[in-house]
Amino acid sequence: MSYNLFALMHQLLPLEFANKRAKYIRYRLYAIAAKVIKTGRKVIIKCQAQYYQLLTKVLNDIKAFKPLLS
């Protein structure tokens, strides 16, 4: 199951991660220093500008994903 989840992540991630190993992806995505702020009805993530574009791309791709199974 973990292989299948990782294969799915490869499809959703930007092209720079296409041929990378799990350790590299984990380091680049999960180890981003950020601050999560909850105010009222908003959740704000503050991080460096270079990581903001990457996180925005990944989150938009995940939201746009349509599973083949119904």
mmCIF file of the N, C-alpha and C atoms, coordinates in Angstrom:
data_MODEL
# 
_entry.id   MODEL 
# 
loop_
_atom_site.group_PDB 
_atom_site.id 
_atom_site.type_symbol 
_atom_site.label_atom_id 
_atom_site.label_alt_id 
_atom_site.label_comp_id 
_atom_site.label_asym_id 
_atom_site.label_entity_id 
_atom_site.label_seq_id 
_atom_site.pdbx_PDB_ins_code 
_atom_site.Cartn_x 
_atom_site.Cartn_y 
_atom_site.Cartn_z 
_atom_site.occupancy 
_atom_site.B_iso_or_equiv 
_atom_site.pdbx_formal_charge 
_atom_site.auth_seq_id 
_atom_site.auth_comp_id 
_atom_site.auth_asym_id 
_atom_site.auth_atom_id 
_atom_site.pdbx_PDB_model_num 
ATOM 1   N N  . MET A 1 1  ? 0.824   -1.187 0.000   1.00 0.00 ? 1  MET A N  1 
ATOM 2   C CA . MET A 1 1  ? 0.000   0.000  0.000   1.00 0.00 ? 1  MET A CA 1 
ATOM 3   C C  . MET A 1 1  ? 0.869   1.251  0.000   1.00 0.00 ? 1  MET A C  1 
ATOM 4   N N  . SER A 1 2  ? 1.971   1.222  0.726   1.00 0.00 ? 2  SER A N  1 
ATOM 5   C CA . SER A 1 2  ? 2.830   2.411  0.759   1.00 0.00 ? 2  SER A CA 1 
ATOM 6   C C  . SER A 1 2  ? 3.418   2.689  -0.627  1.00 0.00 ? 2  SER A C  1 
ATOM 7   N N  . TYR A 1 3  ? 3.728   1.639  -1.384  1.00 0.00 ? 3  TYR A N  1 
ATOM 8   C CA . TYR A 1 3  ? 4.233   1.835  -2.750  1.00 0.00 ? 3  TYR A CA 1 
ATOM 9   C C  . TYR A 1 3  ? 3.172   2.523  -3.612  1.00 0.00 ? 3  TYR A C  1 
ATOM 10  N N  . ASN A 1 4  ? 1.937   2.096  -3.483  1.00 0.00 ? 4  ASN A N  1 
ATOM 11  C CA . ASN A 1 4  ? 0.855   2.692  -4.276  1.00 0.00 ? 4  ASN A CA 1 
ATOM 12  C C  . ASN A 1 4  ? 0.635   4.151  -3.910  1.00 0.00 ? 4  ASN A C  1 
ATOM 13  N N  . LEU A 1 5  ? 0.702   4.481  -2.633  1.00 0.00 ? 5  LEU A N  1 
ATOM 14  C CA . LEU A 1 5  ? 0.562   5.879  -2.217  1.00 0.00 ? 5  LEU A CA 1 
ATOM 15  C C  . LEU A 1 5  ? 1.709   6.728  -2.745  1.00 0.00 ? 5  LEU A C  1 
ATOM 16  N N  . PHE A 1 6  ? 2.917   6.158  -2.711  1.00 0.00 ? 6  PHE A N  1 
ATOM 17  C CA . PHE A 1 6  ? 4.071   6.896  -3.227  1.00 0.00 ? 6  PHE A CA 1 
ATOM 18  C C  . PHE A 1 6  ? 3.955   7.095  -4.728  1.00 0.00 ? 6  PHE A C  1 
ATOM 19  N N  . ALA A 1 7  ? 3.464   6.093  -5.454  1.00 0.00 ? 7  ALA A N  1 
ATOM 20  C CA . ALA A 1 7  ? 3.262   6.223  -6.898  1.00 0.00 ? 7  ALA A CA 1 
ATOM 21  C C  . ALA A 1 7  ? 2.221   7.298  -7.204  1.00 0.00 ? 7  ALA A C  1 
ATOM 22  N N  . LEU A 1 8  ? 1.190   7.374  -6.389  1.00 0.00 ? 8  LEU A N  1 
ATOM 23  C CA . LEU A 1 8  ? 0.177   8.421  -6.557  1.00 0.00 ? 8  LEU A CA 1 
ATOM 24  C C  . LEU A 1 8  ? 0.781   9.797  -6.312  1.00 0.00 ? 8  LEU A C  1 
ATOM 25  N N  . MET A 1 9  ? 1.602   9.903  -5.291  1.00 0.00 ? 9  MET A N  1 
ATOM 26  C CA . MET A 1 9  ? 2.250   11.186 -5.016  1.00 0.00 ? 9  MET A CA 1 
ATOM 27  C C  . MET A 1 9  ? 3.131   11.609 -6.176  1.00 0.00 ? 9  MET A C  1 
ATOM 28  N N  . HIS A 1 10 ? 3.817   10.660 -6.818  1.00 0.00 ? 10 HIS A N  1 
ATOM 29  C CA . HIS A 1 10 ? 4.651   10.992 -7.975  1.00 0.00 ? 10 HIS A CA 1 
ATOM 30  C C  . HIS A 1 10 ? 3.817   11.605 -9.092  1.00 0.00 ? 10 HIS A C  1 
ATOM 31  N N  . GLN A 1 11 ? 2.591   11.178 -9.246  1.00 0.00 ? 11 GLN A N  1 
ATOM 32  C CA . GLN A 1 11 ? 1.726   11.733 -10.284 1.00 0.00 ? 11 GLN A CA 1 
ATOM 33  C C  . GLN A 1 11 ? 1.252   13.139 -9.938  1.00 0.00 ? 11 GLN A C  1 
ATOM 34  N N  . LEU A 1 12 ? 1.106   13.427 -8.660  1.00 0.00 ? 12 LEU A N  1 
ATOM 35  C CA . LEU A 1 12 ? 0.567   14.712 -8.235  1.00 0.00 ? 12 LEU A CA 1 
ATOM 36  C C  . LEU A 1 12 ? 1.634   15.788 -8.056  1.00 0.00 ? 12 LEU A C  1 
ATOM 37  N N  . LEU A 1 13 ? 2.875   15.380 -7.847  1.00 0.00 ? 13 LEU A N  1 
ATOM 38  C CA . LEU A 1 13 ? 3.925   16.349 -7.567  1.00 0.00 ? 13 LEU A CA 1 
ATOM 39  C C  . LEU A 1 13 ? 4.446   16.994 -8.847  1.00 0.00 ? 13 LEU A C  1 
ATOM 40  N N  . PRO A 1 14 ? 5.084   18.166 -8.712  1.00 0.00 ? 14 PRO A N  1 
ATOM 41  C CA . PRO A 1 14 ? 5.663   18.833 -9.888  1.00 0.00 ? 14 PRO A CA 1 
ATOM 42  C C  . PRO A 1 14 ? 6.744   17.975 -10.556 1.00 0.00 ? 14 PRO A C  1 
ATOM 43  N N  . LEU A 1 15 ? 7.117   18.331 -11.768 1.00 0.00 ? 15 LEU A N  1 
ATOM 44  C CA . LEU A 1 15 ? 8.072   17.539 -12.544 1.00 0.00 ? 15 LEU A CA 1 
ATOM 45  C C  . LEU A 1 15 ? 9.449   17.428 -11.895 1.00 0.00 ? 15 LEU A C  1 
ATOM 46  N N  . GLU A 1 16 ? 9.829   18.402 -11.085 1.00 0.00 ? 16 GLU A N  1 
ATOM 47  C CA . GLU A 1 16 ? 11.148  18.321 -10.457 1.00 0.00 ? 16 GLU A CA 1 
ATOM 48  C C  . GLU A 1 16 ? 11.268  17.114 -9.518  1.00 0.00 ? 16 GLU A C  1 
ATOM 49  N N  . PHE A 1 17 ? 10.142  16.541 -9.110  1.00 0.00 ? 17 PHE A N  1 
ATOM 50  C CA . PHE A 1 17 ? 10.145  15.375 -8.232  1.00 0.00 ? 17 PHE A CA 1 
ATOM 51  C C  . PHE A 1 17 ? 9.881   14.067 -8.975  1.00 0.00 ? 17 PHE A C  1 
ATOM 52  N N  . ALA A 1 18 ? 9.776   14.117 -10.296 1.00 0.00 ? 18 ALA A N  1 
ATOM 53  C CA . ALA A 1 18 ? 9.347   12.951 -11.069 1.00 0.00 ? 18 ALA A CA 1 
ATOM 54  C C  . ALA A 1 18 ? 10.242  11.731 -10.875 1.00 0.00 ? 18 ALA A C  1 
ATOM 55  N N  . ASN A 1 19 ? 11.537  11.895 -10.863 1.00 0.00 ? 19 ASN A N  1 
ATOM 56  C CA . ASN A 1 19 ? 12.448  10.759 -10.763 1.00 0.00 ? 19 ASN A CA 1 
ATOM 57  C C  . ASN A 1 19 ? 13.192  10.717 -9.436  1.00 0.00 ? 19 ASN A C  1 
ATOM 58  N N  . LYS A 1 20 ? 12.644  11.323 -8.428  1.00 0.00 ? 20 LYS A N  1 
ATOM 59  C CA . LYS A 1 20 ? 13.327  11.389 -7.133  1.00 0.00 ? 20 LYS A CA 1 
ATOM 60  C C  . LYS A 1 20 ? 12.865  10.270 -6.208  1.00 0.00 ? 20 LYS A C  1 
ATOM 61  N N  . ARG A 1 21 ? 13.700  9.964  -5.262  1.00 0.00 ? 21 ARG A N  1 
ATOM 62  C CA . ARG A 1 21 ? 13.389  8.925  -4.280  1.00 0.00 ? 21 ARG A CA 1 
ATOM 63  C C  . ARG A 1 21 ? 12.563  9.507  -3.139  1.00 0.00 ? 21 ARG A C  1 
ATOM 64  N N  . ALA A 1 22 ? 12.001  8.628  -2.342  1.00 0.00 ? 22 ALA A N  1 
ATOM 65  C CA . ALA A 1 22 ? 11.132  9.042  -1.239  1.00 0.00 ? 22 ALA A CA 1 
ATOM 66  C C  . ALA A 1 22 ? 11.888  9.914  -0.236  1.00 0.00 ? 22 ALA A C  1 
ATOM 67  N N  . LYS A 1 23 ? 13.140  9.593  0.028   1.00 0.00 ? 23 LYS A N  1 
ATOM 68  C CA . LYS A 1 23 ? 13.920  10.368 0.997   1.00 0.00 ? 23 LYS A CA 1 
ATOM 69  C C  . LYS A 1 23 ? 14.080  11.818 0.542   1.00 0.00 ? 23 LYS A C  1 
ATOM 70  N N  . TYR A 1 24 ? 14.330  12.027 -0.755  1.00 0.00 ? 24 TYR A N  1 
ATOM 71  C CA . TYR A 1 24 ? 14.478  13.369 -1.292  1.00 0.00 ? 24 TYR A CA 1 
ATOM 72  C C  . TYR A 1 24 ? 13.165  14.141 -1.194  1.00 0.00 ? 24 TYR A C  1 
ATOM 73  N N  . ILE A 1 25 ? 12.072  13.503 -1.566  1.00 0.00 ? 25 ILE A N  1 
ATOM 74  C CA . ILE A 1 25 ? 10.761  14.160 -1.513  1.00 0.00 ? 25 ILE A CA 1 
ATOM 75  C C  . ILE A 1 25 ? 10.394  14.490 -0.070  1.00 0.00 ? 25 ILE A C  1 
ATOM 76  N N  . ARG A 1 26 ? 10.650  13.573 0.823   1.00 0.00 ? 26 ARG A N  1 
ATOM 77  C CA . ARG A 1 26 ? 10.366  13.807 2.236   1.00 0.00 ? 26 ARG A CA 1 
ATOM 78  C C  . ARG A 1 26 ? 11.172  14.994 2.749   1.00 0.00 ? 26 ARG A C  1 
ATOM 79  N N  . TYR A 1 27 ? 12.442  15.069 2.371   1.00 0.00 ? 27 TYR A N  1 
ATOM 80  C CA . TYR A 1 27 ? 13.282  16.171 2.817   1.00 0.00 ? 27 TYR A CA 1 
ATOM 81  C C  . TYR A 1 27 ? 12.799  17.497 2.247   1.00 0.00 ? 27 TYR A C  1 
ATOM 82  N N  . ARG A 1 28 ? 12.460  17.518 0.947   1.00 0.00 ? 28 ARG A N  1 
ATOM 83  C CA . ARG A 1 28 ? 12.076  18.766 0.303   1.00 0.00 ? 28 ARG A CA 1 
ATOM 84  C C  . ARG A 1 28 ? 10.683  19.260 0.696   1.00 0.00 ? 28 ARG A C  1 
ATOM 85  N N  . LEU A 1 29 ? 9.743   18.352 0.947   1.00 0.00 ? 29 LEU A N  1 
ATOM 86  C CA . LEU A 1 29 ? 8.376   18.774 1.241   1.00 0.00 ? 29 LEU A CA 1 
ATOM 87  C C  . LEU A 1 29 ? 8.057   18.786 2.730   1.00 0.00 ? 29 LEU A C  1 
ATOM 88  N N  . TYR A 1 30 ? 8.438   17.758 3.417   1.00 0.00 ? 30 TYR A N  1 
ATOM 89  C CA . TYR A 1 30 ? 8.029   17.636 4.816   1.00 0.00 ? 30 TYR A CA 1 
ATOM 90  C C  . TYR A 1 30 ? 8.919   18.418 5.773   1.00 0.00 ? 30 TYR A C  1 
ATOM 91  N N  . ALA A 1 31 ? 10.129  18.742 5.356   1.00 0.00 ? 31 ALA A N  1 
ATOM 92  C CA . ALA A 1 31 ? 11.064  19.422 6.247   1.00 0.00 ? 31 ALA A CA 1 
ATOM 93  C C  . ALA A 1 31 ? 11.112  20.931 6.000   1.00 0.00 ? 31 ALA A C  1 
ATOM 94  N N  . ILE A 1 32 ? 10.041  21.486 5.475   1.00 0.00 ? 32 ILE A N  1 
ATOM 95  C CA . ILE A 1 32 ? 9.987   22.933 5.237   1.00 0.00 ? 32 ILE A CA 1 
ATOM 96  C C  . ILE A 1 32 ? 9.626   23.632 6.547   1.00 0.00 ? 32 ILE A C  1 
ATOM 97  N N  . ALA A 1 33 ? 10.444  24.591 6.909   1.00 0.00 ? 33 ALA A N  1 
ATOM 98  C CA . ALA A 1 33 ? 10.165  25.364 8.113   1.00 0.00 ? 33 ALA A CA 1 
ATOM 99  C C  . ALA A 1 33 ? 9.035   26.342 7.819   1.00 0.00 ? 33 ALA A C  1 
ATOM 100 N N  . ALA A 1 34 ? 7.959   26.226 8.557   1.00 0.00 ? 34 ALA A N  1 
ATOM 101 C CA . ALA A 1 34 ? 6.807   27.097 8.340   1.00 0.00 ? 34 ALA A CA 1 
ATOM 102 C C  . ALA A 1 34 ? 6.077   27.317 9.658   1.00 0.00 ? 34 ALA A C  1 
ATOM 103 N N  . LYS A 1 35 ? 5.279   28.336 9.666   1.00 0.00 ? 35 LYS A N  1 
ATOM 104 C CA . LYS A 1 35 ? 4.480   28.656 10.845  1.00 0.00 ? 35 LYS A CA 1 
ATOM 105 C C  . LYS A 1 35 ? 3.016   28.633 10.436  1.00 0.00 ? 35 LYS A C  1 
ATOM 106 N N  . VAL A 1 36 ? 2.212   27.871 11.148  1.00 0.00 ? 36 VAL A N  1 
ATOM 107 C CA . VAL A 1 36 ? 0.782   27.769 10.865  1.00 0.00 ? 36 VAL A CA 1 
ATOM 108 C C  . VAL A 1 36 ? 0.040   28.644 11.857  1.00 0.00 ? 36 VAL A C  1 
ATOM 109 N N  . ILE A 1 37 ? -0.770  29.560 11.332  1.00 0.00 ? 37 ILE A N  1 
ATOM 110 C CA . ILE A 1 37 ? -1.512  30.506 12.166  1.00 0.00 ? 37 ILE A CA 1 
ATOM 111 C C  . ILE A 1 37 ? -3.000  30.318 11.902  1.00 0.00 ? 37 ILE A C  1 
ATOM 112 N N  . LYS A 1 38 ? -3.767  30.100 12.962  1.00 0.00 ? 38 LYS A N  1 
ATOM 113 C CA . LYS A 1 38 ? -5.219  29.984 12.837  1.00 0.00 ? 38 LYS A CA 1 
ATOM 114 C C  . LYS A 1 38 ? -5.849  31.234 13.436  1.00 0.00 ? 38 LYS A C  1 
ATOM 115 N N  . THR A 1 39 ? -6.591  31.958 12.593  1.00 0.00 ? 39 THR A N  1 
ATOM 116 C CA . THR A 1 39 ? -7.303  33.130 13.068  1.00 0.00 ? 39 THR A CA 1 
ATOM 117 C C  . THR A 1 39 ? -8.723  33.069 12.542  1.00 0.00 ? 39 THR A C  1 
ATOM 118 N N  . GLY A 1 40 ? -9.665  33.074 13.426  1.00 0.00 ? 40 GLY A N  1 
ATOM 119 C CA . GLY A 1 40 ? -11.056 33.047 12.998  1.00 0.00 ? 40 GLY A CA 1 
ATOM 120 C C  . GLY A 1 40 ? -11.354 31.852 12.116  1.00 0.00 ? 40 GLY A C  1 
ATOM 121 N N  . ARG A 1 41 ? -11.653 32.115 10.853  1.00 0.00 ? 41 ARG A N  1 
ATOM 122 C CA . ARG A 1 41 ? -11.978 31.053 9.903   1.00 0.00 ? 41 ARG A CA 1 
ATOM 123 C C  . ARG A 1 41 ? -10.856 30.766 8.924   1.00 0.00 ? 41 ARG A C  1 
ATOM 124 N N  . LYS A 1 42 ? -9.700  31.351 9.125   1.00 0.00 ? 42 LYS A N  1 
ATOM 125 C CA . LYS A 1 42 ? -8.598  31.195 8.191   1.00 0.00 ? 42 LYS A CA 1 
ATOM 126 C C  . LYS A 1 42 ? -7.456  30.400 8.817   1.00 0.00 ? 42 LYS A C  1 
ATOM 127 N N  . VAL A 1 43 ? -6.779  29.672 7.974   1.00 0.00 ? 43 VAL A N  1 
ATOM 128 C CA . VAL A 1 43 ? -5.526  29.023 8.351   1.00 0.00 ? 43 VAL A CA 1 
ATOM 129 C C  . VAL A 1 43 ? -4.467  29.595 7.428   1.00 0.00 ? 43 VAL A C  1 
ATOM 130 N N  . ILE A 1 44 ? -3.453  30.212 8.014   1.00 0.00 ? 44 ILE A N  1 
ATOM 131 C CA . ILE A 1 44 ? -2.405  30.871 7.247   1.00 0.00 ? 44 ILE A CA 1 
ATOM 132 C C  . ILE A 1 44 ? -1.103  30.114 7.477   1.00 0.00 ? 44 ILE A C  1 
ATOM 133 N N  . ILE A 1 45 ? -0.400  29.847 6.387   1.00 0.00 ? 45 ILE A N  1 
ATOM 134 C CA . ILE A 1 45 ? 0.905   29.199 6.474   1.00 0.00 ? 45 ILE A CA 1 
ATOM 135 C C  . ILE A 1 45 ? 1.950   30.207 6.040   1.00 0.00 ? 45 ILE A C  1 
ATOM 136 N N  . LYS A 1 46 ? 2.875   30.504 6.933   1.00 0.00 ? 46 LYS A N  1 
ATOM 137 C CA . LYS A 1 46 ? 3.954   31.436 6.626   1.00 0.00 ? 46 LYS A CA 1 
ATOM 138 C C  . LYS A 1 46 ? 5.236   30.639 6.447   1.00 0.00 ? 46 LYS A C  1 
ATOM 139 N N  . CYS A 1 47 ? 5.874   30.862 5.292   1.00 0.00 ? 47 CYS A N  1 
ATOM 140 C CA . CYS A 1 47 ? 7.141   30.198 5.009   1.00 0.00 ? 47 CYS A CA 1 
ATOM 141 C C  . CYS A 1 47 ? 7.930   31.079 4.040   1.00 0.00 ? 47 CYS A C  1 
ATOM 142 N N  . GLN A 1 48 ? 9.127   30.624 3.689   1.00 0.00 ? 48 GLN A N  1 
ATOM 143 C CA . GLN A 1 48 ? 9.947   31.384 2.753   1.00 0.00 ? 48 GLN A CA 1 
ATOM 144 C C  . GLN A 1 48 ? 9.287   31.381 1.375   1.00 0.00 ? 48 GLN A C  1 
ATOM 145 N N  . ALA A 1 49 ? 9.534   32.437 0.610   1.00 0.00 ? 49 ALA A N  1 
ATOM 146 C CA . ALA A 1 49 ? 8.899   32.601 -0.697  1.00 0.00 ? 49 ALA A CA 1 
ATOM 147 C C  . ALA A 1 49 ? 9.215   31.451 -1.644  1.00 0.00 ? 49 ALA A C  1 
ATOM 148 N N  . GLN A 1 50 ? 10.426  30.936 -1.608  1.00 0.00 ? 50 GLN A N  1 
ATOM 149 C CA . GLN A 1 50 ? 10.786  29.848 -2.525  1.00 0.00 ? 50 GLN A CA 1 
ATOM 150 C C  . GLN A 1 50 ? 9.978   28.593 -2.253  1.00 0.00 ? 50 GLN A C  1 
ATOM 151 N N  . TYR A 1 51 ? 9.589   28.364 -1.006  1.00 0.00 ? 51 TYR A N  1 
ATOM 152 C CA . TYR A 1 51 ? 8.796   27.197 -0.669  1.00 0.00 ? 51 TYR A CA 1 
ATOM 153 C C  . TYR A 1 51 ? 7.304   27.450 -0.850  1.00 0.00 ? 51 TYR A C  1 
ATOM 154 N N  . TYR A 1 52 ? 6.893   28.695 -0.788  1.00 0.00 ? 52 TYR A N  1 
ATOM 155 C CA . TYR A 1 52 ? 5.479   29.028 -0.935  1.00 0.00 ? 52 TYR A CA 1 
ATOM 156 C C  . TYR A 1 52 ? 4.961   28.605 -2.307  1.00 0.00 ? 52 TYR A C  1 
ATOM 157 N N  . GLN A 1 53 ? 5.728   28.880 -3.357  1.00 0.00 ? 53 GLN A N  1 
ATOM 158 C CA . GLN A 1 53 ? 5.311   28.493 -4.708  1.00 0.00 ? 53 GLN A CA 1 
ATOM 159 C C  . GLN A 1 53 ? 5.210   26.981 -4.840  1.00 0.00 ? 53 GLN A C  1 
ATOM 160 N N  . LEU A 1 54 ? 6.162   26.264 -4.262  1.00 0.00 ? 54 LEU A N  1 
ATOM 161 C CA . LEU A 1 54 ? 6.142   24.807 -4.316  1.00 0.00 ? 54 LEU A CA 1 
ATOM 162 C C  . LEU A 1 54 ? 4.933   24.251 -3.572  1.00 0.00 ? 54 LEU A C  1 
ATOM 163 N N  . LEU A 1 55 ? 4.665   24.752 -2.374  1.00 0.00 ? 55 LEU A N  1 
ATOM 164 C CA . LEU A 1 55 ? 3.518   24.284 -1.603  1.00 0.00 ? 55 LEU A CA 1 
ATOM 165 C C  . LEU A 1 55 ? 2.202   24.611 -2.300  1.00 0.00 ? 55 LEU A C  1 
ATOM 166 N N  . THR A 1 56 ? 2.103   25.785 -2.891  1.00 0.00 ? 56 THR A N  1 
ATOM 167 C CA . THR A 1 56 ? 0.895   26.172 -3.612  1.00 0.00 ? 56 THR A CA 1 
ATOM 168 C C  . THR A 1 56 ? 0.648   25.238 -4.791  1.00 0.00 ? 56 THR A C  1 
ATOM 169 N N  . LYS A 1 57 ? 1.701   24.919 -5.535  1.00 0.00 ? 57 LYS A N  1 
ATOM 170 C CA . LYS A 1 57 ? 1.575   24.008 -6.688  1.00 0.00 ? 57 LYS A CA 1 
ATOM 171 C C  . LYS A 1 57 ? 1.126   22.625 -6.238  1.00 0.00 ? 57 LYS A C  1 
ATOM 172 N N  . VAL A 1 58 ? 1.729   22.098 -5.196  1.00 0.00 ? 58 VAL A N  1 
ATOM 173 C CA . VAL A 1 58 ? 1.381   20.762 -4.706  1.00 0.00 ? 58 VAL A CA 1 
ATOM 174 C C  . VAL A 1 58 ? -0.058  20.734 -4.206  1.00 0.00 ? 58 VAL A C  1 
ATOM 175 N N  . LEU A 1 59 ? -0.464  21.730 -3.423  1.00 0.00 ? 59 LEU A N  1 
ATOM 176 C CA . LEU A 1 59 ? -1.824  21.762 -2.889  1.00 0.00 ? 59 LEU A CA 1 
ATOM 177 C C  . LEU A 1 59 ? -2.861  21.902 -4.002  1.00 0.00 ? 59 LEU A C  1 
ATOM 178 N N  . ASN A 1 60 ? -2.584  22.719 -5.012  1.00 0.00 ? 60 ASN A N  1 
ATOM 179 C CA . ASN A 1 60 ? -3.524  22.858 -6.131  1.00 0.00 ? 60 ASN A CA 1 
ATOM 180 C C  . ASN A 1 60 ? -3.647  21.568 -6.924  1.00 0.00 ? 60 ASN A C  1 
ATOM 181 N N  . ASP A 1 61 ? -2.526  20.860 -7.109  1.00 0.00 ? 61 ASP A N  1 
ATOM 182 C CA . ASP A 1 61 ? -2.572  19.579 -7.829  1.00 0.00 ? 61 ASP A CA 1 
ATOM 183 C C  . ASP A 1 61 ? -3.359  18.540 -7.049  1.00 0.00 ? 61 ASP A C  1 
ATOM 184 N N  . ILE A 1 62 ? -3.225  18.535 -5.740  1.00 0.00 ? 62 ILE A N  1 
ATOM 185 C CA . ILE A 1 62 ? -3.972  17.585 -4.916  1.00 0.00 ? 62 ILE A CA 1 
ATOM 186 C C  . ILE A 1 62 ? -5.468  17.901 -4.973  1.00 0.00 ? 62 ILE A C  1 
ATOM 187 N N  . LYS A 1 63 ? -5.817  19.180 -4.925  1.00 0.00 ? 63 LYS A N  1 
ATOM 188 C CA . LYS A 1 63 ? -7.230  19.568 -4.991  1.00 0.00 ? 63 LYS A CA 1 
ATOM 189 C C  . LYS A 1 63 ? -7.847  19.215 -6.342  1.00 0.00 ? 63 LYS A C  1 
ATOM 190 N N  . ALA A 1 64 ? -7.064  19.306 -7.408  1.00 0.00 ? 64 ALA A N  1 
ATOM 191 C CA . ALA A 1 64 ? -7.565  19.055 -8.752  1.00 0.00 ? 64 ALA A CA 1 
ATOM 192 C C  . ALA A 1 64 ? -7.596  17.569 -9.092  1.00 0.00 ? 64 ALA A C  1 
ATOM 193 N N  . PHE A 1 65 ? -7.054  16.717 -8.250  1.00 0.00 ? 65 PHE A N  1 
ATOM 194 C CA . PHE A 1 65 ? -6.977  15.290 -8.533  1.00 0.00 ? 65 PHE A CA 1 
ATOM 195 C C  . PHE A 1 65 ? -8.363  14.664 -8.546  1.00 0.00 ? 65 PHE A C  1 
ATOM 196 N N  . LYS A 1 66 ? -8.646  13.917 -9.609  1.00 0.00 ? 66 LYS A N  1 
ATOM 197 C CA . LYS A 1 66 ? -9.920  13.197 -9.735  1.00 0.00 ? 66 LYS A CA 1 
ATOM 198 C C  . LYS A 1 66 ? -9.594  11.704 -9.773  1.00 0.00 ? 66 LYS A C  1 
ATOM 199 N N  . PRO A 1 67 ? -9.980  10.960 -8.746  1.00 0.00 ? 67 PRO A N  1 
ATOM 200 C CA . PRO A 1 67 ? -9.680  9.522  -8.742  1.00 0.00 ? 67 PRO A CA 1 
ATOM 201 C C  . PRO A 1 67 ? -10.447 8.790  -9.848  1.00 0.00 ? 67 PRO A C  1 
ATOM 202 N N  . LEU A 1 68 ? -9.848  7.716  -10.343 1.00 0.00 ? 68 LEU A N  1 
ATOM 203 C CA . LEU A 1 68 ? -10.463 6.948  -11.412 1.00 0.00 ? 68 LEU A CA 1 
ATOM 204 C C  . LEU A 1 68 ? -11.598 6.056  -10.883 1.00 0.00 ? 68 LEU A C  1 
ATOM 205 N N  . LEU A 1 69 ? -11.514 5.659  -9.637  1.00 0.00 ? 69 LEU A N  1 
ATOM 206 C CA . LEU A 1 69 ? -12.545 4.824  -9.047  1.00 0.00 ? 69 LEU A CA 1 
ATOM 207 C C  . LEU A 1 69 ? -13.744 5.676  -8.643  1.00 0.00 ? 69 LEU A C  1 
ATOM 208 N N  . SER A 1 70 ? -14.920 5.154  -8.808  1.00 0.00 ? 70 SER A N  1 
ATOM 209 C CA . SER A 1 70 ? -16.103 5.932  -8.412  1.00 0.00 ? 70 SER A CA 1 
ATOM 210 C C  . SER A 1 70 ? -16.891 5.231  -7.335  1.00 0.00 ? 70 SER A C  1 
# 
